[in-house]
Amino acid sequence: MPRGLTLVVLSDEHARVHGGLTLAATAAAMGRSVQVFFQGEAVRAVLADRCWAKDPSLREHGIATVRQLLDQCSELGVRLVACETGIHQTGARQRGLYAAVETGGLVGALTEDAELVTI
């Protein structure tokens, strides 16, 4: 079995989130165990009501949107984790997270025997 992959997303910048989720979905589709950890302010990327200004343009060109990538990752078994500290830092608990996202800490993310990539 291929080695697992842990992606740590450091920002809620569209390019980082979209790129990270694309990488996660691809790795999972190839049979790798994948988790995506949204660190600090990157938690804003997985708010349930988050809208992305660039997504309509992506959709027009047949490219998956962030929401579609979150759905694909969830369907492929990617573990999506929002940083507890980031949740407090951003006030995300009041707004709610995307349904497939669990909460956790960096220690939990690093205990996996997996390749670690920061984005």
Phi and psi restraints in degrees (range 20) as a CNS / XPLOR table:
assign (resid 1 and name C) (resid 2 and name N)
       (resid 2 and name CA) (resid 2 and name C) 1.0 -64.7 20.0 2
assign (resid 2 and name N) (resid 2 and name CA)
       (resid 2 and name C) (resid 3 and name N) 1.0 152.5 20.0 2
assign (resid 2 and name C) (resid 3 and name N)
       (resid 3 and name CA) (resid 3 and name C) 1.0 -63.6 20.0 2
assign (resid 3 and name N) (resid 3 and name CA)
       (resid 3 and name C) (resid 4 and name N) 1.0 145.3 20.0 2
assign (resid 3 and name C) (resid 4 and name N)
       (resid 4 and name CA) (resid 4 and name C) 1.0 -68.3 20.0 2
assign (resid 4 and name N) (resid 4 and name CA)
       (resid 4 and name C) (resid 5 and name N) 1.0 169.3 20.0 2
assign (resid 4 and name C) (resid 5 and name N)
       (resid 5 and name CA) (resid 5 and name C) 1.0 -134.3 20.0 2
assign (resid 5 and name N) (resid 5 and name CA)
       (resid 5 and name C) (resid 6 and name N) 1.0 127.5 20.0 2
assign (resid 5 and name C) (resid 6 and name N)
       (resid 6 and name CA) (resid 6 and name C) 1.0 -115.1 20.0 2
assign (resid 6 and name N) (resid 6 and name CA)
       (resid 6 and name C) (resid 7 and name N) 1.0 120.4 20.0 2
assign (resid 6 and name C) (resid 7 and name N)
       (resid 7 and name CA) (resid 7 and name C) 1.0 -104.0 20.0 2
assign (resid 7 and name N) (resid 7 and name CA)
       (resid 7 and name C) (resid 8 and name N) 1.0 128.8 20.0 2
assign (resid 7 and name C) (resid 8 and name N)
       (resid 8 and name CA) (resid 8 and name C) 1.0 -108.1 20.0 2
assign (resid 8 and name N) (resid 8 and name CA)
       (resid 8 and name C) (resid 9 and name N) 1.0 113.1 20.0 2
assign (resid 8 and name C) (resid 9 and name N)
       (resid 9 and name CA) (resid 9 and name C) 1.0 -91.1 20.0 2
assign (resid 9 and name N) (resid 9 and name CA)
       (resid 9 and name C) (resid 10 and name N) 1.0 123.0 20.0 2
assign (resid 9 and name C) (resid 10 and name N)
       (resid 10 and name CA) (resid 10 and name C) 1.0 -98.6 20.0 2
assign (resid 10 and name N) (resid 10 and name CA)
       (resid 10 and name C) (resid 11 and name N) 1.0 -8.7 20.0 2
assign (resid 10 and name C) (resid 11 and name N)
       (resid 11 and name CA) (resid 11 and name C) 1.0 -148.4 20.0 2
assign (resid 11 and name N) (resid 11 and name CA)
       (resid 11 and name C) (resid 12 and name N) 1.0 156.1 20.0 2
assign (resid 11 and name C) (resid 12 and name N)
       (resid 12 and name CA) (resid 12 and name C) 1.0 -93.9 20.0 2
assign (resid 12 and name N) (resid 12 and name CA)
       (resid 12 and name C) (resid 13 and name N) 1.0 20.1 20.0 2
assign (resid 12 and name C) (resid 13 and name N)
       (resid 13 and name CA) (resid 13 and name C) 1.0 -64.0 20.0 2
assign (resid 13 and name N) (resid 13 and name CA)
       (resid 13 and name C) (resid 14 and name N) 1.0 133.4 20.0 2
assign (resid 13 and name C) (resid 14 and name N)
       (resid 14 and name CA) (resid 14 and name C) 1.0 -51.7 20.0 2
assign (resid 14 and name N) (resid 14 and name CA)
       (resid 14 and name C) (resid 15 and name N) 1.0 -48.2 20.0 2
assign (resid 14 and name C) (resid 15 and name N)
       (resid 15 and name CA) (resid 15 and name C) 1.0 -60.6 20.0 2
assign (resid 15 and name N) (resid 15 and name CA)
       (resid 15 and name C) (resid 16 and name N) 1.0 -40.3 20.0 2
assign (resid 15 and name C) (resid 16 and name N)
       (resid 16 and name CA) (resid 16 and name C) 1.0 -68.0 20.0 2
assign (resid 16 and name N) (resid 16 and name CA)
       (resid 16 and name C) (resid 17 and name N) 1.0 -45.6 20.0 2
assign (resid 16 and name C) (resid 17 and name N)
       (resid 17 and name CA) (resid 17 and name C) 1.0 -66.4 20.0 2
assign (resid 17 and name N) (resid 17 and name CA)
       (resid 17 and name C) (resid 18 and name N) 1.0 -48.9 20.0 2
assign (resid 17 and name C) (resid 18 and name N)
       (resid 18 and name CA) (resid 18 and name C) 1.0 -61.9 20.0 2
assign (resid 18 and name N) (resid 18 and name CA)
       (resid 18 and name C) (resid 19 and name N) 1.0 -46.1 20.0 2
assign (resid 18 and name C) (resid 19 and name N)
       (resid 19 and name CA) (resid 19 and name C) 1.0 -63.2 20.0 2
assign (resid 19 and name N) (resid 19 and name CA)
       (resid 19 and name C) (resid 20 and name N) 1.0 -42.3 20.0 2
assign (resid 19 and name C) (resid 20 and name N)
       (resid 20 and name CA) (resid 20 and name C) 1.0 -64.5 20.0 2
assign (resid 20 and name N) (resid 20 and name CA)
       (resid 20 and name C) (resid 21 and name N) 1.0 -43.1 20.0 2
assign (resid 20 and name C) (resid 21 and name N)
       (resid 21 and name CA) (resid 21 and name C) 1.0 -69.1 20.0 2
assign (resid 21 and name N) (resid 21 and name CA)
       (resid 21 and name C) (resid 22 and name N) 1.0 -34.4 20.0 2
assign (resid 21 and name C) (resid 22 and name N)
       (resid 22 and name CA) (resid 22 and name C) 1.0 -63.7 20.0 2
assign (resid 22 and name N) (resid 22 and name CA)
       (resid 22 and name C) (resid 23 and name N) 1.0 -45.0 20.0 2
assign (resid 22 and name C) (resid 23 and name N)
       (resid 23 and name CA) (resid 23 and name C) 1.0 -62.5 20.0 2
assign (resid 23 and name N) (resid 23 and name CA)
       (resid 23 and name C) (resid 24 and name N) 1.0 -43.1 20.0 2
assign (resid 23 and name C) (resid 24 and name N)
       (resid 24 and name CA) (resid 24 and name C) 1.0 -62.8 20.0 2
assign (resid 24 and name N) (resid 24 and name CA)
       (resid 24 and name C) (resid 25 and name N) 1.0 -46.5 20.0 2
assign (resid 24 and name C) (resid 25 and name N)
       (resid 25 and name CA) (resid 25 and name C) 1.0 -63.9 20.0 2
assign (resid 25 and name N) (resid 25 and name CA)
       (resid 25 and name C) (resid 26 and name N) 1.0 -40.4 20.0 2
assign (resid 25 and name C) (resid 26 and name N)
       (resid 26 and name CA) (resid 26 and name C) 1.0 -65.0 20.0 2
assign (resid 26 and name N) (resid 26 and name CA)
       (resid 26 and name C) (resid 27 and name N) 1.0 -46.8 20.0 2
assign (resid 26 and name C) (resid 27 and name N)
       (resid 27 and name CA) (resid 27 and name C) 1.0 -62.1 20.0 2
assign (resid 27 and name N) (resid 27 and name CA)
       (resid 27 and name C) (resid 28 and name N) 1.0 -41.7 20.0 2
assign (resid 27 and name C) (resid 28 and name N)
       (resid 28 and name CA) (resid 28 and name C) 1.0 -64.8 20.0 2
assign (resid 28 and name N) (resid 28 and name CA)
       (resid 28 and name C) (resid 29 and name N) 1.0 -40.0 20.0 2
assign (resid 28 and name C) (resid 29 and name N)
       (resid 29 and name CA) (resid 29 and name C) 1.0 -65.1 20.0 2
assign (resid 29 and name N) (resid 29 and name CA)
       (resid 29 and name C) (resid 30 and name N) 1.0 -24.1 20.0 2
assign (resid 29 and name C) (resid 30 and name N)
       (resid 30 and name CA) (resid 30 and name C) 1.0 -88.4 20.0 2
assign (resid 30 and name N) (resid 30 and name CA)
       (resid 30 and name C) (resid 31 and name N) 1.0 4.9 20.0 2
assign (resid 30 and name C) (resid 31 and name N)
       (resid 31 and name CA) (resid 31 and name C) 1.0 96.7 20.0 2
assign (resid 31 and name N) (resid 31 and name CA)
       (resid 31 and name C) (resid 32 and name N) 1.0 5.9 20.0 2
assign (resid 31 and name C) (resid 32 and name N)
       (resid 32 and name CA) (resid 32 and name C) 1.0 -85.7 20.0 2
assign (resid 32 and name N) (resid 32 and name CA)
       (resid 32 and name C) (resid 33 and name N) 1.0 147.5 20.0 2
assign (resid 32 and name C) (resid 33 and name N)
       (resid 33 and name CA) (resid 33 and name C) 1.0 -79.2 20.0 2
assign (resid 33 and name N) (resid 33 and name CA)
       (resid 33 and name C) (resid 34 and name N) 1.0 126.6 20.0 2
assign (resid 33 and name C) (resid 34 and name N)
       (resid 34 and name CA) (resid 34 and name C) 1.0 -131.9 20.0 2
assign (resid 34 and name N) (resid 34 and name CA)
       (resid 34 and name C) (resid 35 and name N) 1.0 139.1 20.0 2
assign (resid 34 and name C) (resid 35 and name N)
       (resid 35 and name CA) (resid 35 and name C) 1.0 -131.2 20.0 2
assign (resid 35 and name N) (resid 35 and name CA)
       (resid 35 and name C) (resid 36 and name N) 1.0 144.5 20.0 2
assign (resid 35 and name C) (resid 36 and name N)
       (resid 36 and name CA) (resid 36 and name C) 1.0 -118.1 20.0 2
assign (resid 36 and name N) (resid 36 and name CA)
       (resid 36 and name C) (resid 37 and name N) 1.0 120.6 20.0 2
assign (resid 36 and name C) (resid 37 and name N)
       (resid 37 and name CA) (resid 37 and name C) 1.0 -106.8 20.0 2
assign (resid 37 and name N) (resid 37 and name CA)
       (resid 37 and name C) (resid 38 and name N) 1.0 118.5 20.0 2
assign (resid 37 and name C) (resid 38 and name N)
       (resid 38 and name CA) (resid 38 and name C) 1.0 -92.7 20.0 2
assign (resid 38 and name N) (resid 38 and name CA)
       (resid 38 and name C) (resid 39 and name N) 1.0 104.3 20.0 2
assign (resid 38 and name C) (resid 39 and name N)
       (resid 39 and name CA) (resid 39 and name C) 1.0 -88.3 20.0 2
assign (resid 39 and name N) (resid 39 and name CA)
       (resid 39 and name C) (resid 40 and name N) 1.0 137.6 20.0 2
assign (resid 39 and name C) (resid 40 and name N)
       (resid 40 and name CA) (resid 40 and name C) 1.0 53.7 20.0 2
assign (resid 40 and name N) (resid 40 and name CA)
       (resid 40 and name C) (resid 41 and name N) 1.0 -127.8 20.0 2
assign (resid 40 and name C) (resid 41 and name N)
       (resid 41 and name CA) (resid 41 and name C) 1.0 -67.5 20.0 2
assign (resid 41 and name N) (resid 41 and name CA)
       (resid 41 and name C) (resid 42 and name N) 1.0 -12.3 20.0 2
assign (resid 41 and name C) (resid 42 and name N)
       (resid 42 and name CA) (resid 42 and name C) 1.0 -64.4 20.0 2
assign (resid 42 and name N) (resid 42 and name CA)
       (resid 42 and name C) (resid 43 and name N) 1.0 -16.7 20.0 2
assign (resid 42 and name C) (resid 43 and name N)
       (resid 43 and name CA) (resid 43 and name C) 1.0 -56.0 20.0 2
assign (resid 43 and name N) (resid 43 and name CA)
       (resid 43 and name C) (resid 44 and name N) 1.0 -30.3 20.0 2
assign (resid 43 and name C) (resid 44 and name N)
       (resid 44 and name CA) (resid 44 and name C) 1.0 -58.1 20.0 2
assign (resid 44 and name N) (resid 44 and name CA)
       (resid 44 and name C) (resid 45 and name N) 1.0 -23.6 20.0 2
assign (resid 44 and name C) (resid 45 and name N)
       (resid 45 and name CA) (resid 45 and name C) 1.0 -67.0 20.0 2
assign (resid 45 and name N) (resid 45 and name CA)
       (resid 45 and name C) (resid 46 and name N) 1.0 -23.5 20.0 2
assign (resid 45 and name C) (resid 46 and name N)
       (resid 46 and name CA) (resid 46 and name C) 1.0 -113.1 20.0 2
assign (resid 46 and name N) (resid 46 and name CA)
       (resid 46 and name C) (resid 47 and name N) 1.0 22.8 20.0 2
assign (resid 46 and name C) (resid 47 and name N)
       (resid 47 and name CA) (resid 47 and name C) 1.0 -66.5 20.0 2
assign (resid 47 and name N) (resid 47 and name CA)
       (resid 47 and name C) (resid 48 and name N) 1.0 139.6 20.0 2
assign (resid 47 and name C) (resid 48 and name N)
       (resid 48 and name CA) (resid 48 and name C) 1.0 -58.8 20.0 2
assign (resid 48 and name N) (resid 48 and name CA)
       (resid 48 and name C) (resid 49 and name N) 1.0 -33.6 20.0 2
assign (resid 48 and name C) (resid 49 and name N)
       (resid 49 and name CA) (resid 49 and name C) 1.0 -100.3 20.0 2
assign (resid 49 and name N) (resid 49 and name CA)
       (resid 49 and name C) (resid 50 and name N) 1.0 14.1 20.0 2
assign (resid 49 and name C) (resid 50 and name N)
       (resid 50 and name CA) (resid 50 and name C) 1.0 -67.5 20.0 2
assign (resid 50 and name N) (resid 50 and name CA)
       (resid 50 and name C) (resid 51 and name N) 1.0 129.8 20.0 2
assign (resid 50 and name C) (resid 51 and name N)
       (resid 51 and name CA) (resid 51 and name C) 1.0 -114.5 20.0 2
assign (resid 51 and name N) (resid 51 and name CA)
       (resid 51 and name C) (resid 52 and name N) 1.0 144.8 20.0 2
assign (resid 51 and name C) (resid 52 and name N)
       (resid 52 and name CA) (resid 52 and name C) 1.0 -117.3 20.0 2
assign (resid 52 and name N) (resid 52 and name CA)
       (resid 52 and name C) (resid 53 and name N) 1.0 120.8 20.0 2
assign (resid 52 and name C) (resid 53 and name N)
       (resid 53 and name CA) (resid 53 and name C) 1.0 -61.0 20.0 2
assign (resid 53 and name N) (resid 53 and name CA)
       (resid 53 and name C) (resid 54 and name N) 1.0 -30.1 20.0 2
assign (resid 53 and name C) (resid 54 and name N)
       (resid 54 and name CA) (resid 54 and name C) 1.0 -83.5 20.0 2
assign (resid 54 and name N) (resid 54 and name CA)
       (resid 54 and name C) (resid 55 and name N) 1.0 -14.4 20.0 2
assign (resid 54 and name C) (resid 55 and name N)
       (resid 55 and name CA) (resid 55 and name C) 1.0 -64.4 20.0 2
assign (resid 55 and name N) (resid 55 and name CA)
       (resid 55 and name C) (resid 56 and name N) 1.0 -38.9 20.0 2
assign (resid 55 and name C) (resid 56 and name N)
       (resid 56 and name CA) (resid 56 and name C) 1.0 -58.7 20.0 2
assign (resid 56 and name N) (resid 56 and name CA)
       (resid 56 and name C) (resid 57 and name N) 1.0 -38.4 20.0 2
assign (resid 56 and name C) (resid 57 and name N)
       (resid 57 and name CA) (resid 57 and name C) 1.0 -66.0 20.0 2
assign (resid 57 and name N) (resid 57 and name CA)
       (resid 57 and name C) (resid 58 and name N) 1.0 -41.0 20.0 2
assign (resid 57 and name C) (resid 58 and name N)
       (resid 58 and name CA) (resid 58 and name C) 1.0 -61.3 20.0 2
assign (resid 58 and name N) (resid 58 and name CA)
       (resid 58 and name C) (resid 59 and name N) 1.0 -46.3 20.0 2
assign (resid 58 and name C) (resid 59 and name N)
       (resid 59 and name CA) (resid 59 and name C) 1.0 -58.0 20.0 2
assign (resid 59 and name N) (resid 59 and name CA)
       (resid 59 and name C) (resid 60 and name N) 1.0 -42.7 20.0 2
assign (resid 59 and name C) (resid 60 and name N)
       (resid 60 and name CA) (resid 60 and name C) 1.0 -59.8 20.0 2
assign (resid 60 and name N) (resid 60 and name CA)
       (resid 60 and name C) (resid 61 and name N) 1.0 -29.7 20.0 2
assign (resid 60 and name C) (resid 61 and name N)
       (resid 61 and name CA) (resid 61 and name C) 1.0 -97.1 20.0 2
assign (resid 61 and name N) (resid 61 and name CA)
       (resid 61 and name C) (resid 62 and name N) 1.0 9.6 20.0 2
assign (resid 61 and name C) (resid 62 and name N)
       (resid 62 and name CA) (resid 62 and name C) 1.0 75.8 20.0 2
assign (resid 62 and name N) (resid 62 and name CA)
       (resid 62 and name C) (resid 63 and name N) 1.0 20.8 20.0 2
assign (resid 62 and name C) (resid 63 and name N)
       (resid 63 and name CA) (resid 63 and name C) 1.0 -102.8 20.0 2
assign (resid 63 and name N) (resid 63 and name CA)
       (resid 63 and name C) (resid 64 and name N) 1.0 139.0 20.0 2
assign (resid 63 and name C) (resid 64 and name N)
       (resid 64 and name CA) (resid 64 and name C) 1.0 -60.5 20.0 2
assign (resid 64 and name N) (resid 64 and name CA)
       (resid 64 and name C) (resid 65 and name N) 1.0 139.8 20.0 2
assign (resid 64 and name C) (resid 65 and name N)
       (resid 65 and name CA) (resid 65 and name C) 1.0 -83.8 20.0 2
assign (resid 65 and name N) (resid 65 and name CA)
       (resid 65 and name C) (resid 66 and name N) 1.0 170.4 20.0 2
assign (resid 65 and name C) (resid 66 and name N)
       (resid 66 and name CA) (resid 66 and name C) 1.0 -58.8 20.0 2
assign (resid 66 and name N) (resid 66 and name CA)
       (resid 66 and name C) (resid 67 and name N) 1.0 -45.6 20.0 2
assign (resid 66 and name C) (resid 67 and name N)
       (resid 67 and name CA) (resid 67 and name C) 1.0 -60.6 20.0 2
assign (resid 67 and name N) (resid 67 and name CA)
       (resid 67 and name C) (resid 68 and name N) 1.0 -42.8 20.0 2
assign (resid 67 and name C) (resid 68 and name N)
       (resid 68 and name CA) (resid 68 and name C) 1.0 -63.8 20.0 2
assign (resid 68 and name N) (resid 68 and name CA)
       (resid 68 and name C) (resid 69 and name N) 1.0 -38.9 20.0 2
assign (resid 68 and name C) (resid 69 and name N)
       (resid 69 and name CA) (resid 69 and name C) 1.0 -66.8 20.0 2
assign (resid 69 and name N) (resid 69 and name CA)
       (resid 69 and name C) (resid 70 and name N) 1.0 -38.9 20.0 2
assign (resid 69 and name C) (resid 70 and name N)
       (resid 70 and name CA) (resid 70 and name C) 1.0 -60.3 20.0 2
assign (resid 70 and name N) (resid 70 and name CA)
       (resid 70 and name C) (resid 71 and name N) 1.0 -43.9 20.0 2
assign (resid 70 and name C) (resid 71 and name N)
       (resid 71 and name CA) (resid 71 and name C) 1.0 -62.0 20.0 2
assign (resid 71 and name N) (resid 71 and name CA)
       (resid 71 and name C) (resid 72 and name N) 1.0 -44.9 20.0 2
assign (resid 71 and name C) (resid 72 and name N)
       (resid 72 and name CA) (resid 72 and name C) 1.0 -63.2 20.0 2
assign (resid 72 and name N) (resid 72 and name CA)
       (resid 72 and name C) (resid 73 and name N) 1.0 -44.3 20.0 2
assign (resid 72 and name C) (resid 73 and name N)
       (resid 73 and name CA) (resid 73 and name C) 1.0 -59.8 20.0 2
assign (resid 73 and name N) (resid 73 and name CA)
       (resid 73 and name C) (resid 74 and name N) 1.0 -44.6 20.0 2
assign (resid 73 and name C) (resid 74 and name N)
       (resid 74 and name CA) (resid 74 and name C) 1.0 -59.6 20.0 2
assign (resid 74 and name N) (resid 74 and name CA)
       (resid 74 and name C) (resid 75 and name N) 1.0 -45.8 20.0 2
assign (resid 74 and name C) (resid 75 and name N)
       (resid 75 and name CA) (resid 75 and name C) 1.0 -64.7 20.0 2
assign (resid 75 and name N) (resid 75 and name CA)
       (resid 75 and name C) (resid 76 and name N) 1.0 -30.2 20.0 2
assign (resid 75 and name C) (resid 76 and name N)
       (resid 76 and name CA) (resid 76 and name C) 1.0 -86.5 20.0 2
assign (resid 76 and name N) (resid 76 and name CA)
       (resid 76 and name C) (resid 77 and name N) 1.0 0.3 20.0 2
assign (resid 76 and name C) (resid 77 and name N)
       (resid 77 and name CA) (resid 77 and name C) 1.0 85.7 20.0 2
assign (resid 77 and name N) (resid 77 and name CA)
       (resid 77 and name C) (resid 78 and name N) 1.0 13.9 20.0 2
assign (resid 77 and name C) (resid 78 and name N)
       (resid 78 and name CA) (resid 78 and name C) 1.0 -68.0 20.0 2
assign (resid 78 and name N) (resid 78 and name CA)
       (resid 78 and name C) (resid 79 and name N) 1.0 133.0 20.0 2
assign (resid 78 and name C) (resid 79 and name N)
       (resid 79 and name CA) (resid 79 and name C) 1.0 -84.6 20.0 2
assign (resid 79 and name N) (resid 79 and name CA)
       (resid 79 and name C) (resid 80 and name N) 1.0 117.5 20.0 2
assign (resid 79 and name C) (resid 80 and name N)
       (resid 80 and name CA) (resid 80 and name C) 1.0 -104.0 20.0 2
assign (resid 80 and name N) (resid 80 and name CA)
       (resid 80 and name C) (resid 81 and name N) 1.0 120.7 20.0 2
assign (resid 80 and name C) (resid 81 and name N)
       (resid 81 and name CA) (resid 81 and name C) 1.0 -127.4 20.0 2
assign (resid 81 and name N) (resid 81 and name CA)
       (resid 81 and name C) (resid 82 and name N) 1.0 128.2 20.0 2
assign (resid 81 and name C) (resid 82 and name N)
       (resid 82 and name CA) (resid 82 and name C) 1.0 -98.5 20.0 2
assign (resid 82 and name N) (resid 82 and name CA)
       (resid 82 and name C) (resid 83 and name N) 1.0 131.5 20.0 2
assign (resid 82 and name C) (resid 83 and name N)
       (resid 83 and name CA) (resid 83 and name C) 1.0 -63.0 20.0 2
assign (resid 83 and name N) (resid 83 and name CA)
       (resid 83 and name C) (resid 84 and name N) 1.0 126.2 20.0 2
assign (resid 83 and name C) (resid 84 and name N)
       (resid 84 and name CA) (resid 84 and name C) 1.0 -58.0 20.0 2
assign (resid 84 and name N) (resid 84 and name CA)
       (resid 84 and name C) (resid 85 and name N) 1.0 -42.9 20.0 2
assign (resid 84 and name C) (resid 85 and name N)
       (resid 85 and name CA) (resid 85 and name C) 1.0 -62.8 20.0 2
assign (resid 85 and name N) (resid 85 and name CA)
       (resid 85 and name C) (resid 86 and name N) 1.0 -42.7 20.0 2
assign (resid 85 and name C) (resid 86 and name N)
       (resid 86 and name CA) (resid 86 and name C) 1.0 -62.7 20.0 2
assign (resid 86 and name N) (resid 86 and name CA)
       (resid 86 and name C) (resid 87 and name N) 1.0 -35.1 20.0 2
assign (resid 86 and name C) (resid 87 and name N)
       (resid 87 and name CA) (resid 87 and name C) 1.0 -62.2 20.0 2
assign (resid 87 and name N) (resid 87 and name CA)
       (resid 87 and name C) (resid 88 and name N) 1.0 -43.7 20.0 2
assign (resid 87 and name C) (resid 88 and name N)
       (resid 88 and name CA) (resid 88 and name C) 1.0 -69.4 20.0 2
assign (resid 88 and name N) (resid 88 and name CA)
       (resid 88 and name C) (resid 89 and name N) 1.0 -41.3 20.0 2
assign (resid 88 and name C) (resid 89 and name N)
       (resid 89 and name CA) (resid 89 and name C) 1.0 -61.3 20.0 2
assign (resid 89 and name N) (resid 89 and name CA)
       (resid 89 and name C) (resid 90 and name N) 1.0 -37.5 20.0 2
assign (resid 89 and name C) (resid 90 and name N)
       (resid 90 and name CA) (resid 90 and name C) 1.0 -101.0 20.0 2
assign (resid 90 and name N) (resid 90 and name CA)
       (resid 90 and name C) (resid 91 and name N) 1.0 -6.9 20.0 2
assign (resid 90 and name C) (resid 91 and name N)
       (resid 91 and name CA) (resid 91 and name C) 1.0 71.6 20.0 2
assign (resid 91 and name N) (resid 91 and name CA)
       (resid 91 and name C) (resid 92 and name N) 1.0 23.7 20.0 2
assign (resid 91 and name C) (resid 92 and name N)
       (resid 92 and name CA) (resid 92 and name C) 1.0 -65.3 20.0 2
assign (resid 92 and name N) (resid 92 and name CA)
       (resid 92 and name C) (resid 93 and name N) 1.0 -28.1 20.0 2
assign (resid 92 and name C) (resid 93 and name N)
       (resid 93 and name CA) (resid 93 and name C) 1.0 -59.8 20.0 2
assign (resid 93 and name N) (resid 93 and name CA)
       (resid 93 and name C) (resid 94 and name N) 1.0 -37.1 20.0 2
assign (resid 93 and name C) (resid 94 and name N)
       (resid 94 and name CA) (resid 94 and name C) 1.0 -69.9 20.0 2
assign (resid 94 and name N) (resid 94 and name CA)
       (resid 94 and name C) (resid 95 and name N) 1.0 -31.2 20.0 2
assign (resid 94 and name C) (resid 95 and name N)
       (resid 95 and name CA) (resid 95 and name C) 1.0 -88.5 20.0 2
assign (resid 95 and name N) (resid 95 and name CA)
       (resid 95 and name C) (resid 96 and name N) 1.0 -24.8 20.0 2
assign (resid 95 and name C) (resid 96 and name N)
       (resid 96 and name CA) (resid 96 and name C) 1.0 89.5 20.0 2
assign (resid 96 and name N) (resid 96 and name CA)
       (resid 96 and name C) (resid 97 and name N) 1.0 150.4 20.0 2
assign (resid 96 and name C) (resid 97 and name N)
       (resid 97 and name CA) (resid 97 and name C) 1.0 -106.7 20.0 2
assign (resid 97 and name N) (resid 97 and name CA)
       (resid 97 and name C) (resid 98 and name N) 1.0 158.0 20.0 2
assign (resid 97 and name C) (resid 98 and name N)
       (resid 98 and name CA) (resid 98 and name C) 1.0 -51.2 20.0 2
assign (resid 98 and name N) (resid 98 and name CA)
       (resid 98 and name C) (resid 99 and name N) 1.0 140.4 20.0 2
assign (resid 98 and name C) (resid 99 and name N)
       (resid 99 and name CA) (resid 99 and name C) 1.0 -54.7 20.0 2
assign (resid 99 and name N) (resid 99 and name CA)
       (resid 99 and name C) (resid 100 and name N) 1.0 -37.0 20.0 2
assign (resid 99 and name C) (resid 100 and name N)
       (resid 100 and name CA) (resid 100 and name C) 1.0 -83.1 20.0 2
assign (resid 100 and name N) (resid 100 and name CA)
       (resid 100 and name C) (resid 101 and name N) 1.0 -0.7 20.0 2
assign (resid 100 and name C) (resid 101 and name N)
       (resid 101 and name CA) (resid 101 and name C) 1.0 -89.0 20.0 2
assign (resid 101 and name N) (resid 101 and name CA)
       (resid 101 and name C) (resid 102 and name N) 1.0 131.9 20.0 2
assign (resid 101 and name C) (resid 102 and name N)
       (resid 102 and name CA) (resid 102 and name C) 1.0 -104.6 20.0 2
assign (resid 102 and name N) (resid 102 and name CA)
       (resid 102 and name C) (resid 103 and name N) 1.0 169.2 20.0 2
assign (resid 102 and name C) (resid 103 and name N)
       (resid 103 and name CA) (resid 103 and name C) 1.0 -110.0 20.0 2
assign (resid 103 and name N) (resid 103 and name CA)
       (resid 103 and name C) (resid 104 and name N) 1.0 153.3 20.0 2
assign (resid 103 and name C) (resid 104 and name N)
       (resid 104 and name CA) (resid 104 and name C) 1.0 -175.8 20.0 2
assign (resid 104 and name N) (resid 104 and name CA)
       (resid 104 and name C) (resid 105 and name N) 1.0 -177.7 20.0 2
assign (resid 104 and name C) (resid 105 and name N)
       (resid 105 and name CA) (resid 105 and name C) 1.0 -114.6 20.0 2
assign (resid 105 and name N) (resid 105 and name CA)
       (resid 105 and name C) (resid 106 and name N) 1.0 168.9 20.0 2
assign (resid 105 and name C) (resid 106 and name N)
       (resid 106 and name CA) (resid 106 and name C) 1.0 -64.4 20.0 2
assign (resid 106 and name N) (resid 106 and name CA)
       (resid 106 and name C) (resid 107 and name N) 1.0 -33.4 20.0 2
assign (resid 106 and name C) (resid 107 and name N)
       (resid 107 and name CA) (resid 107 and name C) 1.0 -58.8 20.0 2
assign (resid 107 and name N) (resid 107 and name CA)
       (resid 107 and name C) (resid 108 and name N) 1.0 -46.2 20.0 2
assign (resid 107 and name C) (resid 108 and name N)
       (resid 108 and name CA) (resid 108 and name C) 1.0 -60.8 20.0 2
assign (resid 108 and name N) (resid 108 and name CA)
       (resid 108 and name C) (resid 109 and name N) 1.0 -39.2 20.0 2
assign (resid 108 and name C) (resid 109 and name N)
       (resid 109 and name CA) (resid 109 and name C) 1.0 -66.8 20.0 2
assign (resid 109 and name N) (resid 109 and name CA)
       (resid 109 and name C) (resid 110 and name N) 1.0 -32.9 20.0 2
assign (resid 109 and name C) (resid 110 and name N)
       (resid 110 and name CA) (resid 110 and name C) 1.0 -87.1 20.0 2
assign (resid 110 and name N) (resid 110 and name CA)
       (resid 110 and name C) (resid 111 and name N) 1.0 -8.8 20.0 2
assign (resid 110 and name C) (resid 111 and name N)
       (resid 111 and name CA) (resid 111 and name C) 1.0 -78.5 20.0 2
assign (resid 111 and name N) (resid 111 and name CA)
       (resid 111 and name C) (resid 112 and name N) 1.0 -14.6 20.0 2
assign (resid 111 and name C) (resid 112 and name N)
       (resid 112 and name CA) (resid 112 and name C) 1.0 -68.4 20.0 2
assign (resid 112 and name N) (resid 112 and name CA)
       (resid 112 and name C) (resid 113 and name N) 1.0 140.7 20.0 2
assign (resid 112 and name C) (resid 113 and name N)
       (resid 113 and name CA) (resid 113 and name C) 1.0 -84.9 20.0 2
assign (resid 113 and name N) (resid 113 and name CA)
       (resid 113 and name C) (resid 114 and name N) 1.0 84.6 20.0 2
assign (resid 113 and name C) (resid 114 and name N)
       (resid 114 and name CA) (resid 114 and name C) 1.0 -145.9 20.0 2
assign (resid 114 and name N) (resid 114 and name CA)
       (resid 114 and name C) (resid 115 and name N) 1.0 156.6 20.0 2
assign (resid 114 and name C) (resid 115 and name N)
       (resid 115 and name CA) (resid 115 and name C) 1.0 -64.7 20.0 2
assign (resid 115 and name N) (resid 115 and name CA)
       (resid 115 and name C) (resid 116 and name N) 1.0 136.2 20.0 2
assign (resid 115 and name C) (resid 116 and name N)
       (resid 116 and name CA) (resid 116 and name C) 1.0 -109.8 20.0 2
assign (resid 116 and name N) (resid 116 and name CA)
       (resid 116 and name C) (resid 117 and name N) 1.0 126.0 20.0 2
assign (resid 116 and name C) (resid 117 and name N)
       (resid 117 and name CA) (resid 117 and name C) 1.0 -129.3 20.0 2
assign (resid 117 and name N) (resid 117 and name CA)
       (resid 117 and name C) (resid 118 and name N) 1.0 130.6 20.0 2
assign (resid 117 and name C) (resid 118 and name N)
       (resid 118 and name CA) (resid 118 and name C) 1.0 -103.4 20.0 2
assign (resid 118 and name N) (resid 118 and name CA)
       (resid 118 and name C) (resid 119 and name N) 1.0 141.5 20.0 2
